[in-house]
């Protein structure tokens, strides 16, 4: 009898297993196969894409090298080598995961895990039965296709298949201007591909959680490096044209490309794992219903990550796994809170958001105060040749931090300081008096706090 | 009559002027000349050195480019161009400062500022008298020479003169393995100079505030890139040898080099500004005595920055200026606290420290708990090809964060999240349950919190 069996060894499952072990529980993991340990994020998502993004970022930095007295004599690009480096990182992390679990005596049972009853998970065709006091479902999500766009790994790729590419395409058509679309647009463009990026809505990153200003900055930079962005546009049809595809867009144009990449959403993996048999409730969109402790309607069965809501981020799953385990151990204070889940996009800029945008805050009835500080005059950003972007801090009239939106150098790391303050309910009063190092990018965050707390000093608004 | 006159428009003076203006005070600045606005940090310190360090860091990153499928065909280096880029950043920041002050109607009076009485500063040879309710002294520091090593800008350079170099030296001898020494050692080495780094003590960065592990990591990396490090060594003498210098070291070796760079300390600028006439007290080392509100023994005269203690960091001065102004405005809660001043060194690694080391905490009688997390398995660090270094979190038995020491990628920005927690007195309990994004470097900080709070999961320590 295990204290906890976790179905799925992706980000949430693995982090949950380590956390349960730390907290003294006897825990086991169930995962489809040794090759899928680490889940989508590790094998087909954030880890390999951030690897390639780092290469793209380096290529981007080349433009500024002369300012540092460094003059390149040219360079060659080789996708096989990029792929090899990328795969090495993924494999290293995956094997480290497994070795670490073994070292900690956390068993991983391979095969599909199916709930038999509230205390039993059956694994794989052999039907190994694992008994558990508690069960955590962390089965993740799968790529979704749209219309007749069935990914074939030849003309049409989704984010499962794109990793098999052996050469940079001369020309690529990316469908969807969300996180996946803008990340790959930047990667392929910097590695020399012509990129056409098609988005149905009127802006890139068309999510209510991302301020329009972030979309606008990103679009401007992507255009500057040569990405052909088509907003308010859809794909009407496509056909094979020799070794390429010909795509027909709603703006009546035709785009010929080597391949089409779909960056258009994912669906939760909730089929065939025994939910129906046990009567575990799902919502209208097919997500497992959980309370603030990640508990399903069966009290000893919990769920985390991509199967609990459309906010499919690895760290949401990791956090929810800890919420579930904390609750099992009697903690009632640790709860899921999507408002505190950071959203970080690595494209031509790092774009990091947490909490509410100004618009969202106004809709919720707040009298909103906003502190905006540009990275343009930030001395560290100037030293690094990356003085573009901004910190936007959204606060209530009484100084509560409601959200923060950073676009610019290392935004993904910088956001964490605001994240911690928000979780601790420390407001702009605290932030405005915080210590920072000089020169640093972090100064701009404290300055944003001062802008809200003491009122703005800007060229435009005073005198 | 001004509310506040600030003597010195360096980091502390300038930040103080902006802060006083934000808080509604009528403020004026006094600075030696239009060319010295911004002080040492901007003109001869952190800003130009971090600029060159970014170029060095880029050159360092070149080694990893093949892993990203990027093959350079070679490159040329040009110090004139580096210098030009560096000077452009310095000049831009300095001119922006001045324009911004003008826009905000903060006057800058040029000339040496001397106290006449507790409400009067006399400026320059014209003797313009500025009347003020309060005065903030922010006069900074100057380079100190040692023995017969008088900087001549030909053979012997200090950190005032090194900026005039028009070419990379073939070989440079750096005296002093503190922050200045290790930063320039990295810069010159990456730009192709042979570097001999001489340090009196038995380790680089021989400060009680920096853990030995940081020194060890740095020494290993500097050696790896070819810096010739001589510990427990001093310069016994030197002579001109043709167009070079010949240096005689205490290890009985001779080093021939194009120049000697002194990175050996600074002295506070407290002479000739009227302190003695007004009876403003100094300590035995010549620093102006201030209380926790940065107030001197004359209640309406405050001091900040390099003249208040040997911790000569721009952001210490910036913070102290705000402490002084807050106190003038009636705030008794904002106090100087050197324990919360971050120390960040940009060499072959970013090395960031705040608060106590383990040794210091033990000396203060704490039962110390330490959480150490390596960047080696951090997925974001692996993606970026920079998975070296560590987070060391020092806590008390009851979970108070006493210090944090980060060595590795973007350590200087990462440290801020811990800095805020320490200032808010949030302990490892909070940190261990914090949200983070994945993949991120910041994960390692939360993990360090878990290591302390729940006990370590490491290869070595369990099972």
Interface residues (C-beta under 8 A of the other chain):
Chain A: X11 X18 X19 X21 X22 X23 X41 X42 X46 X47 X50 X51 X52 X53 X54 X55 X58 X59 X61 X65 X66 X67 X68 X69 X70 X71 X72 X73 X74 X75 X76 X77 X78 X79 X80 X81 X82 X83 X85 X89 X92 X93 X96 X100 X103 X104 X105 X191 X313 X314 X315 X318 X319 X322 X326 X334 X340 X341 X342 X344 X352 X377 X379 X380 X382 X383 X384 X385 X410 X412 X413 X414 X415 X416 X417 X419 X420 X421 X423 X424 X426 X430 X431 X433 X434 X435 X436 X437 X438 X439 X440 X441 X442 X445 X450 X454 X455 X457 X459 X462 X463
Chain B: X11 X18 X19 X21 X22 X23 X41 X42 X46 X47 X50 X51 X52 X53 X54 X55 X58 X59 X61 X65 X66 X67 X68 X69 X70 X71 X72 X73 X74 X75 X76 X77 X78 X79 X80 X81 X82 X83 X85 X89 X92 X93 X96 X100 X103 X104 X105 X191 X313 X314 X315 X318 X319 X322 X326 X334 X340 X341 X342 X344 X352 X377 X379 X380 X382 X383 X384 X385 X410 X412 X413 X414 X415 X416 X417 X419 X420 X421 X423 X424 X426 X430 X431 X433 X434 X435 X436 X437 X438 X439 X440 X441 X442 X445 X450 X454 X455 X457 X459 X462 X463
